[in-house]
Amino acid sequence: LSFATPLDLCALRGLLHHASGACDEVDFDCPATSDVHNYLGRMDFYDGLPPQVQLSRTPPVLNRRDHRRRLIEICRVESIDDVQSLEGSVWEVAKGHFGTGPMAKACVSVIAAATENVLDHADSAVGAVVAAQKYRTSGLQLAIVDLGRGIPTTLRTRSEYRHLIDVEAVERSLVDVVTSTGEIGR
């Protein structure tokens, strides 16, 4: 691993939670490069791992600075209270990137709707795993990962969506999120 995005971190964290539910012991070979190992530490990747996860290296000890306008460390969303707390964190990062206008509000609305959907529909053993990072060159990346049933499977429980292929189901769910938030497009 030479570089990791919030999506990479969330997916890997979800995988470790899933593996720990299926195995007595999970060995995680930490990144060999100090930069990546420190970044995982900075993003709280190593904090709160299941006890079955054994690390090949000791997590770094870091001097923490306030970066709430640039990133959201990995967190799990398991309740509506977690969603509400996350909304404040997303607002800080989005505001740091977009200002206080409609795009920042849309980020908060979409992340809140997506995480609430995980809680309501995904049947995910780990809830949602969320992280964000603002990059100077490529913009803002917000990541949400869950280990649930998936959008297509969830939508197909309703008769009007049974005919949708996976891509159509995901597109349909995005339309529903945007419609319910009323924020994108204003």
Wavefront OBJ file of the C-alpha trace (Angstrom):
o trace
v 0.000 0.000 0.000
v 1.614 3.239 -1.122
v -1.431 5.547 -1.003
v -4.862 5.250 0.598
v -8.010 7.275 0.040
v -10.911 7.501 2.495
v -12.758 4.910 0.401
v -9.785 2.525 0.597
v -9.593 2.972 4.373
v -13.328 2.460 4.895
v -13.393 -0.628 2.684
v -10.350 -2.144 4.404
v -11.757 -1.354 7.834
v -15.068 -2.971 6.861
v -13.215 -6.027 5.589
v -11.346 -6.375 8.898
v -14.627 -6.163 10.827
v -16.168 -8.774 8.542
v -13.158 -11.087 8.829
v -13.126 -10.774 12.615
v -16.718 -12.009 12.683
v -15.742 -15.105 10.707
v -12.318 -15.915 12.183
v -10.821 -16.398 15.614
v -7.785 -14.327 14.653
v -7.103 -11.878 11.837
v -3.541 -10.798 11.076
v -3.213 -7.360 9.493
v 0.130 -6.638 7.856
v 0.462 -2.897 8.442
v 1.912 -0.740 5.648
v 5.705 -0.827 5.577
v 6.107 2.815 4.573
v 6.008 5.201 7.511
v 3.978 7.797 5.587
v 1.098 5.400 4.933
v 1.311 3.783 8.378
v 1.201 7.257 9.965
v -1.707 8.284 7.720
v -3.676 5.218 8.833
v -2.906 6.216 12.400
v -3.926 9.832 11.721
v -7.204 8.663 10.209
v -7.908 6.527 13.325
v -7.785 3.361 11.224
v -6.192 1.370 14.043
v -8.525 2.677 16.765
v -11.479 0.486 17.644
v -10.459 -2.557 15.615
v -12.037 -5.794 16.824
v -9.927 -7.639 19.414
v -9.351 -10.531 16.964
v -7.290 -8.231 14.702
v -3.576 -8.541 15.362
v -1.338 -5.818 13.888
v 2.137 -6.526 12.488
v 3.376 -3.130 13.725
v 2.554 -0.930 16.673
v 0.262 1.941 15.667
v 2.102 5.262 15.478
v 1.963 7.797 18.279
v 1.116 11.106 16.647
v 0.923 14.728 17.675
v -2.685 15.544 16.776
v -3.626 18.837 15.184
v -7.107 20.084 14.451
v -7.920 19.160 10.834
v -11.728 19.132 11.083
v -11.998 21.386 8.014
v -9.868 18.964 5.959
v -10.763 15.451 7.041
v -13.017 13.119 8.942
v -11.202 10.300 10.645
v -12.692 6.834 10.195
v -15.783 6.439 12.296
v -18.557 3.897 12.572
v -22.162 4.975 12.328
v -24.381 2.594 14.258
v -27.244 4.806 15.473
v -29.193 7.928 14.581
v -27.152 9.792 17.223
v -24.008 8.842 15.270
v -25.620 10.226 12.082
v -26.349 13.533 13.792
v -22.785 13.777 15.090
v -21.454 12.929 11.640
v -23.530 15.723 10.075
v -21.529 18.295 12.054
v -18.234 16.765 10.953
v -19.301 16.638 7.292
v -20.437 20.261 7.520
v -16.985 21.339 8.751
v -15.158 19.534 5.934
v -17.643 20.568 3.241
v -17.628 24.167 4.470
v -13.825 24.124 4.344
v -14.004 23.067 0.697
v -17.169 24.715 -0.688
v -17.940 27.522 1.746
v -21.393 27.701 3.334
v -23.386 27.465 0.092
v -25.622 24.795 -1.413
v -22.826 22.322 -2.245
v -21.741 22.095 1.395
v -25.369 21.645 2.459
v -25.809 18.964 -0.210
v -22.797 17.041 1.118
v -24.313 16.993 4.594
v -27.735 15.970 3.290
v -26.449 13.194 1.051
v -24.146 11.728 3.714
v -26.915 11.883 6.323
v -29.411 10.229 3.966
v -26.941 7.547 2.920
v -25.946 6.667 6.485
v -29.582 6.650 7.615
v -30.319 4.273 4.726
v -27.547 1.975 5.938
v -29.145 1.903 9.388
v -32.664 1.410 8.016
v -32.078 -0.996 5.131
v -28.583 -2.473 4.858
v -28.691 -5.008 7.679
v -24.954 -4.352 8.125
v -23.218 -5.948 11.101
v -20.809 -2.988 11.333
v -23.232 -0.179 10.537
v -21.526 2.261 8.185
v -17.835 3.105 8.118
v -17.257 6.734 7.107
v -14.223 8.903 6.336
v -13.470 12.052 4.346
v -10.444 13.941 3.085
v -10.097 17.234 1.255
v -7.335 17.177 -1.364
v -5.777 20.273 -2.921
v -5.775 18.889 -6.454
v -8.697 16.468 -6.685
v -11.280 17.963 -4.339
v -13.303 16.449 -1.549
v -13.753 12.698 -1.141
v -16.488 11.459 1.199
v -16.661 7.693 1.677
v -19.353 5.475 3.174
v -18.965 1.708 3.291
v -21.267 -0.893 4.783
v -21.333 -4.660 4.709
v -25.046 -4.932 4.205
v -27.320 -6.476 1.633
v -26.539 -3.873 -1.001
v -28.696 -1.374 -2.831
v -29.886 -3.733 -5.599
v -30.960 -6.453 -3.159
v -32.715 -3.960 -0.907
v -34.565 -2.266 -3.762
v -35.609 -5.577 -5.302
v -37.646 -6.371 -2.203
v -40.193 -3.946 -3.694
v -42.075 -5.288 -6.700
v -41.723 -2.125 -8.799
v -37.906 -2.447 -8.688
v -37.475 -6.204 -9.211
v -36.666 -5.768 -12.907
v -33.720 -3.378 -12.346
v -30.168 -4.485 -13.063
v -27.556 -3.516 -10.449
v -26.502 -0.241 -12.093
v -30.117 0.849 -12.560
v -30.871 0.070 -8.909
v -27.952 2.183 -7.706
v -28.961 5.032 -10.042
v -32.543 4.800 -8.763
v -31.372 4.968 -5.153
v -29.328 8.091 -5.889
v -32.363 9.756 -7.429
v -34.349 8.871 -4.304
v -31.635 10.354 -2.020
v -31.398 13.561 -4.017
v -35.184 13.881 -4.185
v -35.592 13.285 -0.438
v -32.885 15.772 0.546
v -34.016 18.485 -1.809
v -30.526 19.962 -1.669
v -28.822 19.073 -4.939
v -29.771 21.300 -7.807
v -30.679 24.373 -5.758
l 1 2 3 4 5 6 7 8 9 10 11 12 13 14 15 16 17 18 19 20 21 22 23 24 25 26 27 28 29 30 31 32 33 34 35 36 37 38 39 40 41 42 43 44 45 46 47 48 49 50 51 52 53 54 55 56 57 58 59 60 61 62 63 64 65 66 67 68 69 70 71 72 73 74 75 76 77 78 79 80 81 82 83 84 85 86 87 88 89 90 91 92 93 94 95 96 97 98 99 100 101 102 103 104 105 106 107 108 109 110 111 112 113 114 115 116 117 118 119 120 121 122 123 124 125 126 127 128 129 130 131 132 133 134 135 136 137 138 139 140 141 142 143 144 145 146 147 148 149 150 151 152 153 154 155 156 157 158 159 160 161 162 163 164 165 166 167 168 169 170 171 172 173 174 175 176 177 178 179 180 181 182 183 184 185 186
